[in-house]
């Protein structure tokens, strides 16, 4: 088993938090993991991406080659399209529907969605709106992780424990909020085929 995941978005959207949850959960499930990331530390709103590779055998490179990503999980729809060349033919796209307009010539939302919908395996989630209803729009990243969890080969238990561990220094309310966001994302994406059937 080997799964290649590209996480994308812009600074401040919690991409590296998703990566940390995946890393922690994979180690709990006794799997090998490699992760690399590119981000402008001081640049909120700048592009952020992370390659996460999970396997039951040793992994030698932390970078995913073009055409080899099983999943692109994006907290921003335009950022998702940036990494399309990396996606496998039968890979999955999961993105928030909420745009982060950080450039003057940002494309029309419908044009973005039309491009995403050309790919048969796609899930567009109104993650920011779901997170707002729960009580914190910053939890949109956990909504998206929940939505993608059916196509990530990690146990739900290990993902939940990883979320608890990652937010343990925060308040109980923040832990609960992020767990609720994960659960709501899972509900939205019920019915997604398990990635294991593709690998």
N, C-alpha and C positions, 0 to 999 in steps of 0.2 A: 504494500500500500504506500502510495506517495501522493500527496496533495500539495499543489502550488497555489498560493493565494496572494493576490496583489491588493493592498489596501491603499485607497487614495482619497484625497480631499484637500482642504486648505488648513493652514495653521490655526490652532484653537478649536478644531472640530473633534478632537479625541481619537485621531487615527492611531497614535502610538499607544493609547490606552487599549484599543481593540487588540493591537499586536501583543501587548503585555498579557492580556487575558488569554489569548491563544497560546502563547508561550507557556504560561503557568499551567493551563489545562492539559497541554500536550505532555508536559513533564509528569503531571499526575497520572496520565494514562500510559506512562512508560514508553513514550514515543520519542524519536529523535526530532529535533527542531533546529532550523537555522533561520535567522532573520537579519535583514539589512534595511536601512532606512535612509531617506534623503529628506532633509527639512531645513528650512532657514529658521534657526532657533529664535532669532529676535524678530522675525517677520510674521506677525499674525496676519493671516490672509494670504500668505505665500503658499505655493504648492507643497504638499507633503505626500510622500508615498513610502510604502514599506512592502518588502517582499518577505513572505512567511512561507517556509517550506516544512512540511510535516511528513514524517515517514516512519515505518517500522524497521527501517534499515538505516545505516549511517548515511548522512548527507555530506557531500564534499564541497558544494558551492552554495553560497547564500543568495545568489542571483538567479532569477527565473529567466530562461531564454525565451525569445519571441515564439509565440505559438504553443507555449507549454503551460499557461496558467489555467487551472481548473475553475477558478473563481476570481472575479474582480469585484471587490466590495468597496463601494464608494459612498462617502458622506456628501458628495456633491456631483450632480449629473454631468457637468462639462468635464470635470476631472476624470470621470469614468471613461469618457470617450478618448481621452489622451492615451490610455493604455490598451485600447482595443487590439493593436497588433500582437500583444502578448497572449491573447485568449486562444485556448484550444477551440477547435471547430465545434465541439459539443460542450464547451464550458458554460459557466453561468455568470450572469451580470446581476448584481443586487445594488440598488442605489436609492438614496433619498430623493424625493421629488422636489425638495426645496433647493433653490439656487442660492449660491453665494456670489453675488455680482461684484467682482473685484476688478473688472476691466471695462473700459469705455465701450468696446464693441462686443459685449457679451451676447451670444446668440439668443434667438427667440426660444423660449422654453419648449414650445411645441416642436420646433426643429430638432432640439436635443432629444426629446422623447421619440420622435420618428426614427432617428438614427439608432437609438437603443432598441426600439421595438423591431427593428429589422433582424435582430438576433433572436432565434427561437426561444432560448432559455434566458428569460429576463424577469426580474421582479422589481417594480418601482413602488416604493413604500413612502407614504407621507409621514416619515419618521419624526421630523421636527414637530409636526402638529400633534402626533401621538405623545411625544415627550412633554410638550407644553401642557397637554391635558392631565398628564400624570403629576406635573408640578415643576418640571425643570427642562427647558429646551436643550440643555447641554447633554441630556441623556439620549439624544437621538442616535448617538453611536451605538448604544446598547440595544436600542430598538432594532437597528440594522443587523447587529450581531445575532440577535434572536431570530430575525427573518432569514438569515443565512445559515443558521445552526443545523438545519436539516441536511445541508449539503457540505457540511464540514465534518470530517470523520473523528470527532471528539465526543465523548459522552456528555450528556446534558449535566450530569452530576459534577463532572470535572469543570465544566464551564461556569456553573453556578458557584462552586467553591472558589474558583479563580476570581470571580467578580467580588465575592465576599472578602477574599484575601487582599485584593488590590485596593479596595476602599476601606479596609479595616481601620485606617488612621482617621477616617472621616467619621461623621456621626452615624448613628443607627439609621436615622432618617435617610441619609444619602445612600447607604447600603441598600435599604429597602426600595428606594426609588429606582436605583439601577437594576435591581432584580425584577422589579415590576416592568421596567422598560424592556428588559430582555424577554420576559413572559409575553408582553403585548406584541412584540415583534414576531415571536414564535406563532402566535395566533394568526397574525396577518398572513404569514407565509405557509400555513398548513396546506399540505397537498403538494409541496415541492418534492420532486423525486429525490431520493437519497443519492448523493454523489457516488456512493459505493457502486451503484449500478452502472456507472460510466467508466470505472477504472479497472 
